[in-house]
Amino acid sequence: MHQLIDNEPAQWSSAFKAGVAYFVVGFGFGFLLGTFRMFVIVPAVGEISAVMREMPIILAISWFSSRCSII
């Protein structure tokens, strides 16, 4: 029982690090792609079309970074 309590902080620490890494990657790429979308793509194709073009990219980045943060 005592050993289980001692391992708990290590498990939380690794989960916290994975969550922070996922957030940083997702937020960073979202910020970069959002800036690029607003200044380059929106004037060319319109707002809704620009979001639809960005969505698969950010979704793929999210899936990849979540998988890498778990492993």
WOHU-V985915 format. One record per residue. N is the residue number from 1. RES is the residue in one small letter. SS is DSSP state (@ for helix, = for strand, . for the rest). Layout:
BEGIN
n->N res->RES ss->SS
n->N res->RES ss->SS
END
This chain:
BEGIN
n->1 res->m ss->.
n->2 res->h ss->@
n->3 res->q ss->@
n->4 res->l ss->@
n->5 res->i ss->@
n->6 res->d ss->@
n->7 res->n ss->@
n->8 res->e ss->@
n->9 res->p ss->@
n->10 res->a ss->@
n->11 res->q ss->@
n->12 res->w ss->@
n->13 res->s ss->@
n->14 res->s ss->@
n->15 res->a ss->@
n->16 res->f ss->@
n->17 res->k ss->@
n->18 res->a ss->@
n->19 res->g ss->@
n->20 res->v ss->@
n->21 res->a ss->@
n->22 res->y ss->@
n->23 res->f ss->@
n->24 res->v ss->@
n->25 res->v ss->@
n->26 res->g ss->@
n->27 res->f ss->@
n->28 res->g ss->@
n->29 res->f ss->@
n->30 res->g ss->@
n->31 res->f ss->@
n->32 res->l ss->@
n->33 res->l ss->@
n->34 res->g ss->@
n->35 res->t ss->@
n->36 res->f ss->@
n->37 res->r ss->@
n->38 res->m ss->@
n->39 res->f ss->@
n->40 res->v ss->@
n->41 res->i ss->@
n->42 res->v ss->@
n->43 res->p ss->@
n->44 res->a ss->@
n->45 res->v ss->@
n->46 res->g ss->.
n->47 res->e ss->@
n->48 res->i ss->@
n->49 res->s ss->@
n->50 res->a ss->@
n->51 res->v ss->@
n->52 res->m ss->@
n->53 res->r ss->@
n->54 res->e ss->@
n->55 res->m ss->@
n->56 res->p ss->@
n->57 res->i ss->@
n->58 res->i ss->@
n->59 res->l ss->@
n->60 res->a ss->@
n->61 res->i ss->@
n->62 res->s ss->@
n->63 res->w ss->@
n->64 res->f ss->@
n->65 res->s ss->@
n->66 res->s ss->@
n->67 res->r ss->@
n->68 res->c ss->@
n->69 res->s ss->@
n->70 res->i ss->@
n->71 res->i ss->.
END
